[in-house]
Amino acid sequence: MRRVGVHLATLAAGLVCLVAPQARAQDASFGCKVLLCAAASAPSWSGIPYCVPVMHELFRSLAHGGSWPTCPEGNAGGLGYEPYYPCPAGMTAVESGRDGDAGLIASPNGNLCADMKTLSNVCTRGRDSSCQVTYSTIPRQPRSDPDYVDISTANGVQRFYFSLRGY
């Protein structure tokens, strides 16, 4: 008798699922559609036919001064811009000052990575002999998708990178 009760309960639960109205992505607000598509990772939004027009509409809006749309059920931070990948471990993101290497300035969006622990003197000889402290630098690798927004999910914060070039 117990088995029959378990089977009936399972069947009833299945019927409720069939009868209950289903939420569809098409019914979501624009902001929620954007969050659903931006949070997709395998495949990303570009591999989901439903998401392609949604994300293109978003990028056109952002490129023309629009803001990130809101979704009552989701949480996204403000827009950000990271033009370069991070520097290798032990190096600092910098940009050149007016005096070349001697004028390196720490900058999160700087185009160079410098080893600030290793310095050397470069001296010139002649009538105007002088020495200048320099640091070893390498160029930073640019991102193809430099714009981003942070999206809070059940697994923590996920950074979604994209590009507004061409919109």
C-alpha positions as CSV (number, residue, x, y, z in Angstrom):
1,M,0.0,0.0,0.0
2,R,2.9,2.3,0.8
3,R,4.2,1.9,-2.8
4,V,0.9,2.9,-4.3
5,G,0.9,6.1,-2.2
6,V,4.4,7.0,-3.3
7,H,3.6,6.4,-7.0
8,L,0.4,8.4,-6.7
9,A,2.3,11.3,-5.1
10,T,4.9,11.2,-7.9
11,L,2.3,11.1,-10.6
12,A,0.4,14.0,-9.0
13,A,3.6,16.1,-8.8
14,G,4.2,15.4,-12.5
15,L,0.7,16.4,-13.4
16,V,1.0,19.7,-11.5
17,C,4.2,20.5,-13.5
18,L,2.4,19.8,-16.7
19,V,-0.7,21.9,-15.9
20,A,1.2,24.8,-14.2
21,P,2.0,27.7,-16.6
22,Q,5.7,27.6,-17.5
23,A,7.8,30.8,-17.4
24,R,9.5,31.3,-20.8
25,A,12.6,33.5,-21.5
26,Q,10.5,35.5,-24.0
27,D,8.2,36.7,-21.2
28,A,11.1,38.2,-19.2
29,S,11.8,41.9,-19.1
30,F,14.7,43.2,-21.3
31,G,17.0,43.6,-18.3
32,C,16.3,40.0,-17.1
33,K,16.9,38.7,-20.7
34,V,20.2,40.5,-20.7
35,L,21.2,39.0,-17.3
36,L,20.2,35.5,-18.4
37,C,22.2,35.8,-21.7
38,A,25.2,37.5,-20.1
39,A,25.5,34.8,-17.4
40,A,25.5,32.0,-20.0
41,S,28.9,30.3,-20.1
42,A,28.7,27.0,-21.9
43,P,28.0,28.1,-24.5
44,S,28.3,31.8,-24.2
45,W,25.5,34.2,-25.3
46,S,26.9,34.2,-28.9
47,G,26.2,30.5,-29.1
48,I,22.6,30.8,-28.1
49,P,20.4,32.0,-31.0
50,Y,17.8,33.6,-28.7
51,C,20.5,35.7,-27.0
52,V,22.2,37.2,-30.0
53,P,19.6,39.9,-30.9
54,V,19.1,40.6,-27.1
55,M,22.8,41.3,-26.6
56,H,23.2,43.2,-29.8
57,E,20.4,45.5,-28.7
58,L,22.1,45.9,-25.4
59,F,25.5,46.8,-27.0
60,R,23.9,49.3,-29.3
61,S,22.1,51.0,-26.4
62,L,25.3,51.1,-24.3
63,A,27.4,52.4,-27.2
64,H,25.0,55.3,-27.5
65,G,25.1,56.3,-23.8
66,G,22.4,54.0,-22.4
67,S,22.8,52.3,-19.1
68,W,22.8,48.6,-18.1
69,P,19.2,47.5,-17.9
70,T,17.8,46.4,-14.5
71,C,16.2,43.2,-13.6
72,P,14.3,42.9,-10.3
73,E,15.4,39.3,-9.8
74,G,19.0,39.9,-10.6
75,N,21.9,42.1,-9.5
76,A,24.4,43.7,-11.7
77,G,27.0,46.3,-10.9
78,G,27.9,49.4,-13.0
79,L,29.8,49.3,-16.3
80,G,33.5,49.1,-16.1
81,Y,36.4,49.3,-18.6
82,E,39.6,47.2,-18.5
83,P,41.6,47.7,-21.7
84,Y,44.4,45.3,-20.8
85,Y,44.9,41.8,-19.3
86,P,46.5,41.8,-15.9
87,C,50.3,42.0,-15.6
88,P,52.3,38.9,-14.9
89,A,52.9,38.1,-11.2
90,G,55.4,40.4,-9.6
91,M,54.8,43.2,-12.1
92,T,52.9,46.4,-11.7
93,A,50.6,48.1,-14.3
94,V,52.1,51.5,-15.2
95,E,52.0,54.2,-17.8
96,S,54.9,56.3,-19.0
97,G,55.2,59.8,-17.6
98,R,56.6,62.7,-19.5
99,D,60.2,61.6,-18.9
100,G,59.9,58.1,-20.4
101,D,60.8,55.2,-18.1
102,A,62.0,57.6,-15.4
103,G,58.4,58.9,-15.1
104,L,56.5,55.6,-14.7
105,I,53.3,56.1,-12.9
106,A,51.3,53.2,-11.4
107,S,48.0,53.0,-13.2
108,P,45.4,50.2,-13.3
109,N,44.8,50.9,-17.0
110,G,48.4,51.6,-17.9
111,N,49.8,50.1,-21.1
112,L,53.0,48.7,-19.6
113,C,54.0,46.2,-16.9
114,A,57.0,47.1,-14.8
115,D,59.2,45.1,-12.4
116,M,59.4,47.8,-9.7
117,K,61.7,45.7,-7.6
118,T,64.5,45.6,-10.2
119,L,65.9,49.0,-11.1
120,S,69.0,49.9,-13.0
121,N,70.9,53.1,-13.8
122,V,71.3,54.2,-17.4
123,C,74.1,56.8,-17.7
124,T,75.0,58.9,-20.7
125,R,78.5,60.1,-21.3
126,G,79.7,63.2,-22.9
127,R,79.2,66.9,-22.3
128,D,75.8,66.4,-20.6
129,S,76.6,63.2,-18.7
130,S,73.8,62.1,-16.4
131,C,72.3,58.9,-15.0
132,Q,68.6,57.9,-14.9
133,V,66.9,55.2,-12.9
134,T,64.9,52.8,-15.1
135,Y,62.7,49.7,-14.6
136,S,62.3,46.7,-16.8
137,T,59.0,47.0,-18.6
138,I,57.0,45.0,-21.1
139,P,53.8,46.0,-23.0
140,R,50.5,44.8,-21.7
141,Q,48.3,42.6,-23.8
142,P,45.1,44.4,-24.9
143,R,41.7,42.9,-24.4
144,S,39.5,42.4,-27.4
145,D,36.5,42.8,-25.0
146,P,37.5,45.6,-22.7
147,D,34.0,46.6,-21.3
148,Y,32.5,44.7,-18.4
149,V,29.8,44.4,-15.8
150,D,29.9,42.4,-12.6
151,I,26.8,40.1,-12.2
152,S,26.0,38.5,-8.8
153,T,24.9,34.9,-9.0
154,A,24.4,32.1,-6.6
155,N,28.1,31.1,-7.2
156,G,29.4,34.6,-6.4
157,V,30.2,37.5,-8.6
158,Q,30.9,36.8,-12.3
159,R,32.5,39.4,-14.5
160,F,31.0,39.6,-18.0
161,Y,33.4,41.1,-20.6
162,F,32.2,42.5,-23.9
163,S,33.1,45.1,-26.6
164,L,31.1,48.1,-27.7
165,R,33.4,48.6,-30.8
166,G,31.3,48.6,-34.0
167,Y,28.0,49.5,-32.3
